[in-house]
Amino acid sequence: MVKAVFLSLMFCAVSAGFAQANPLAGAIDIHVHADPDSTPRSIDAIDLARLAKSRGMRGLVLKNHYEPTASLAYIVRKEVPGIEVFGGIDLNLSVGGMNPNAVEHMAAITGGYGRFVWMATFDSENQVRFSKQDRPFVRIAQNGQLVPEAKAVIAVIARHNLVMATGHSSAEEDLMLVREAKAEGVQHMVVTHAMLQPTHMSEAQMVTAAKMGAYIEFVYNGLIGAGKQYDIGDYAKAIRYVGVDHCILSSDMGQPGNPVHTDGLIAFYAGLREQGFTQVEIDRMAKENPARLIGLQ
């Protein structure tokens, strides 16, 4: 009996040491861009899954702005067993915008790995107006109210127990989406890279969304390269204000010239440790909260 207890304690100590030595052990990246894509990417989804698995990661969520990724998640899982891979649909013009029928079909894809519904991103009205473009867009709200199509999409998300991600909507639209989703019984919500343009949520707005049950996403892509908008200290301040229980760390990587997703996450976690966050707090945001969002625990 004493020997068994000793061995158990040794195993726990070794496991803890491994987790500390390997910050990616058990991590889930909910914002992954990879080939195949109509936008240039640095790595394809199968190779990325192999890399993530080799680094001890628990899961990935594949995102494409213009094409559903539930089918791709099924193929990647078959080619790389032993890692949780999910996909979803981004409601840009290529899938009909606020199209509840497209969400229904995505949710029915073999395997049930289509979990995420991103409200429109690059085709959102907020993004198009922010970018000063003169082209068609996807409308989320009008006159301070969600449009009927957006409400219909949220109803489908609730019915299939999917994740609602707010996309590139405005901060005010994000709060409307979260409020409606909560009223409809949606259990899984995340505000997509809330601080970044063109959303630019304030800390107070992030807290409001969190109080309604949404996770607040912080992405490494906002700290580096062409996508840089903030320094790590800005993120740290906002995370402290919102609280680690309500935040998720993800990469939003895959752009040529940027670090690969796994390296980006390691640098992200290291930067937050330098800002005074403990490993327990980082694990909460990188492992536990994403798992709860997806429904893995």
Sequence and secondary structure as in RCSB ss.txt:
>XXXX:A:sequence
MVKAVFLSLMFCAVSAGFAQANPLAGAIDIHVHADPDSTPRSIDAIDLARLAKSRGMRGLVLKNHYEPTASLAYI
VRKEVPGIEVFGGIDLNLSVGGMNPNAVEHMAAITGGYGRFVWMATFDSENQVRFSKQDRPFVRIAQNGQLVPEA
KAVIAVIARHNLVMATGHSSAEEDLMLVREAKAEGVQHMVVTHAMLQPTHMSEAQMVTAAKMGAYIEFVYNGLIG
AGKQYDIGDYAKAIRYVGVDHCILSSDMGQPGNPVHTDGLIAFYAGLREQGFTQVEIDRMAKENPARLIGLQ
>XXXX:A:secstr
 HHHHHHHHHHHHHHHHHHHH TTTT EEEEE  BS SS  SSBHHHHHHHHHHTT  EEEE  SSS  HHHHHH
HHHHSTTSEEEEEEE SGGGTSS HHHHHHHHTSTTS EEEEE  STTBHHHHHHTT  S  B  EETTEE HHH
HHHHHHHHHTT EEE TT  HHHHHHHHHHHHHHT  EEEETTTTSTTT   HHHHHHHHHTT EEEEEGGGGSG
GG    HHHHHHHHHHH GGGEEEE  B  TTS  HHHHHHHHHHHHHHTT  HHHHHIIIIIHHHHHHT  
